[in-house]
Amino acid sequence: MKINVKKNLLVAALAIFSVCNAQQLKKASDLKDPVDYVNPYMGNISHLLVPTYPTIHLPNSFLRVYPERRDYTGELLNGLPMVVTSHRGSSAFNLCPFQGEEKNIKSIINYSYDQEKLTPYSYAVNLDEQQIKVDFGLSHQSAAYDFQFKKNKAVYIILNSKQGEMNWNGNAISGFQLLENDTKVYLYLVPEMLPELISSINKGILQTANTAKGQNASLVLKYPQGTKKLTLRYGISFIDINQAKRNLEREINSKTVTDLQQEGRKIWNASLGKIKIEGGDTNDKSVFYTSLYRCFERSVCISEDGRYYSAFDKSIHQDKGRPFYTDDWIWDSYRALHPLNALIEPKKEEDILNSFVLMAEQMDHLWMPTFPEITGDSRRMNSNHGVASIIDAYRKGLRNFDFNKAYLACKGAIEEKTLAPWSGKPAGALDLFYKKQGYFPALEVGEVEKVPEVHPFESRQPVAVTLGTSFDEWCLSQIAEELGKKEEAAYFEKASFNYRNLFNPKTKFFHPKDKNGKFIEPFDYISSGGMGARKYYGENNGWIYRWDVQHNIPDLIQLMGGNDAFVKNLDTMFVTPLGKSKFEFYAQLPDHTGNVGQFSMANEPSLHIPYLYNFAGQPWKTQKSIRKLLSEWFRNDLMGVPGDEDGGGLSAFVVFSQLGFYPVTPGVPVYSIGSPVFETSSIQFENGKNFKVVAKNYAPENKYIQSATLNGEVWYNPWFSHDAIKNGGVLELTMGDEPNKLWGITPLFYNEYSHKTAVSNN
């Protein structure tokens, strides 16, 4: 009996301990700041591509760094980074601390490393064979490194510019690296202790010198044996060396690495804290805040003390009190990243759009940019989707940019520039054909490309171009309507139906046509189109482009035969096999990964597809699909991003979808409802109001909406307008583990923003 009492007491004590321990763990988790959930390593490896890099930067700042190596599993660091000028580029300058024989000094040293610790605002690593401990912190345009040396040998600091110049003036190293398009990035670096000797590397040999020029221009700072600690502070600039020095002095001066890390942490918490979430497990929160962190990687502000260097006209400009932004891959970011900016940071979004207009003015033609980078507009991919961000922002009440000039720039980019992908040439024969016939013609099988507007390494992508331009022309029609340009609005409205010209009524797919109006045959919607399916589509096959009519989904439903046929086609996409081995499929379509049947979660043209069930009376399938896709393809681990994350494209989809809604059609100020991952989400608006999404009866398995209220009123629609929440509000969703197939079945025609589906361009 005594033994049983003891056992019972022990069991009770353990139970109490477990409960208390669980409560303490929960409290510890609740005390985490948003930035503590960020995992920069999430998605550093994927099926084929490298989706993300572990980037250290402040929100929208142009000073970005990440450890350079083959990928996360790489055993060697390629020196230490100083500034990355593109989210996928290598470091413009390279820094290498070294202890050892002088004969082993090189411009860039590969390090074996260990104990790497990286956050959005800090970096630490042990260079194990060198026995050097590294600590790093940064600001917007400047940064600092701390080194601790454990060997009792002379210390060397190697500074390298891959193509440029480095100079020592007795107190600091200054220099530049030449990027593309005559753009330079400048450096000004101050060591806390002066070196005893300055050398350059010439054909692998150290020579006493204060200057190095050309390829791998490198200066070496030598410190005496017994040096144990060293701090280096540096500023960068796209204007000149003096500005790099001013950036350093303004932002850092005598601040320590620890000071910078503490300030960076506060800045990140302020940005990430614009959205607060409750419920969900730690991994859900990590996926959310890591995705939100990725959304602050683009665009980047390059204003420096009221000035900026523009590669669009190779000149220095006064910013007139408004920050200038660039490095924005609009083909990817217009879909969800720009709408997210418009929601949580509308002033920043206005500045970004204002920058687009300025870029258009600065270039040779008043053409809206498509891929504005630090080095200018690279004109990558297809279509000109900056127009979508313009009308989307305007319809959501953002007005602080020149709307009329934006319209002219968008119209110029669509009508005067060629529609051929990856090309910045003026419109030519293909564009004239498009205007007359209403579609971009495909080459016949075996026909050689002779049109000069088509980029030498690209293909026409005729279906992708036709569908994308139809959407762009719809956006133009909406801007023209807002500006009171009735004739132009009607013209572009008619052109926005050009997608119909490639719709194959027999197969219900968008099918390339030759110049004679005949569908290309034989044809396989999985495999036809060569590498990346680019001869007809772009990065994705015909199954993905089947749904690329964001601006007129009701008409697409009718083309497919109505709601039931539309839903059946959606269902079929998710269960249709690859049709070949994964090796063969991905060898042709490396961007078309993250597959569920023929659906690809890895590429941006797919992002709106799971929400299309909302338009055809079966929103419960959107709820099921979204939760499945999020849990399978976006995870808090190295392979937690399924494909090519282009600086916010996929990540903004995750942010919206975990919150429980998504902007299916940029330009229509309406959000489509999915299934929230968290019990409560709260978005803080710049006007001081907040919008909450509340999941009643919350549990991870309760993914289906049973009923809803919006701002206290019973809500039957699987969507809500931006106007309904812009001054705050509450979307309350009662959830369950089985679908309510009667909720949200009302047609989704977007009220006054819907198309007049009876209008035809024929």
Buried (B, 14 or more C-beta within 10 A) or exposed (E): EEEEEEEEEEEEEEEEEEEEEEEEEEEEEEEEBBBBBBBBBBBBBBBBBBBBBBBBBBBBBBBBBBBBBEEBEEEEBBBBBBBBBBBEBBBBBBBBBBBBEEEEBBBBBBBEBEEBEBBBBBBBBBBEEBEBBBBBBBBBBBBBBBBBBEBEBBBBBBBBBBBBBBBBEEEBBBBBBBBEBEBBBBBBBBBEBEBEEBBBBEEEEBEEBBEBEEEBBBBBBBBEEEBEEBBBBBBBBBBBBEBBBBBBBBBBEEBBBEBBBBBBBEBBBEBBBBBBBBBBEEBBBBBBBBBBBBBBBBBBBBBBEEBBBBBBBEEBBEBEEBBBBBBBBBBBBBBBBBBBBBBBBBEBBBBBBBBBBBBBBBBEEBBBBBBBBBBBBBBBBBBBBBBBBBBBBBBBEBEBBBBEBBBBBBBBBBBEBBBBBBBBBEBBEBBEBBEEBBBBBBBEEEEEBEBBBBBEEBBBBBBBBBBBBBBBBBBBBBBBBBBEBEEBBBBBBBBBBBBBBBBBEEEBBBBBBBBEEEBBEEBEBBBBBEEBBBBBBBBBBBBBBBBBBBBBBBBBBBBBEEBEBBBBBBBEBBEBEBEEEEEEBBEBBBBBBBBBBBBBBBBBBBBBBBBBBBBBBBBBBBBBBBBBBBBEBBBBBBBBBBBBBBBBBBBBBBBBBBBBBBBBBBBBBBBBBBBBBBBBBBBBBEEEEBBBBBBBEBEEEBBBBBBBBBBEEEBEBBBBBBEBBBEBBBBBBBBBEEBBEEBBBEEBBBEEBBBEBEEEBE
